[in-house]
Amino acid sequence: MIEVTCFESVHSGPNILILGSIHGDEKCGSVAIDEAIQNFQSGKWALKKGKITFIPRANRAAYDRDVRQVEYNLNRIFDSHQNISKEHQIAKLLEKYIENADYVIDLHSVYSGDTPFVFLDSDGEVMKNLCASLSLPYIMMGWNEIYGGSQEKDTISFAISRGKDGITIECGSHKNSESNEVSKRSVREVLEFFEMIDAEKREKILQKFVQVEKLFRRGKNAEFTKNFKNFDTITHGESIGFSDDKEIFAENDGYIILPKAYGSVGDEWYYTGRDL
Ligand SMILES: [Zn+2]
């Protein structure tokens, strides 16, 4: 039901799980994982220590249909006690792999915006240092505080709840093939960080840490005032859009995060954030 490829060194080291296409229309992770598997199989990369498990197409049915999900958002139903959809069955299978790993790297892309970023919800030094080592310009924090109170667990909050750790990397837009390159580079840099493969020389890029503050859900006839892109800056009092026949204004200066122009009532519409 799930494609899994593992590589294990004779030398002990970290146990890493890398996931692609938790959302079926976010294919950059699958592309990067397929290439990484090829790199190990061809001998281009040699695993120096530890174990790596690749799951390139976690939600295969959604991947094949090029949709985010078949029935349920797979990245909101970990640790659910229900078994009411294909995604719930996949989540149960993936939970075993997450519980067996030390660190989980979950590769995604976004609907709108080409700027790649990381979701960092861990307090652990290892994940902070990992984020700082990656060539990704934005590190987004505070996601767990938005979803933490609810039953909606994603891959990484599930991992953290089991004493594991991890990050979600958003590699750019589904529609821009540059997200494939970001994803490939990120997989390589993760393995370099853990000293599991030889490191290539590279320049460190400038990074910004952003605190995600609030989730806004889509109301009736929700529509943005303008064509917002991820990390567009907003100023206090600026018109964001209309929802439930009311105009919505920015509550603070900061950023608009993950705006989705289309969706159903009750879906995540956008988030706001600020510099840390
Ligand atoms: Zn996603």
Residues whose N, C-alpha, C, O or C-beta is under 5 A from the ligand:
A	BS01	ZN	H23 E26 H108 S109
